[in-house]
Amino acid sequence: MAETLGSLIDKLSIANIRLWHLEDRRRDAAATDAERLKAADRVSVVNAERNALIEEVDDLLDEAIRRGGGRKCPKVKLY
């Protein structure tokens, strides 16, 4: 099944949260050198995954624009 924009954004947000925590661990003065090195290695992997997700979002949006598609939001009257 093809990815939806929502599922890609969900995965992208998870990758960003993982990066946030890995960067915290990488900078943690209380962590051992081995732990910081492991976190730095994981940062590289997760960042590559994040970049791939961004490319997928771009491709999906490019395809939607090319097709002239898109959803129009109905006007909603808020009281």
Secondary structure, DSSP 8 states (H G I E B T S, - for coil): ----HHHHHHHHHHHHHHHHHHHHHHH-TTS-HHHHHHHHHHHHHHHHHHHHHHHHHHHHHHHHHHHT-----------
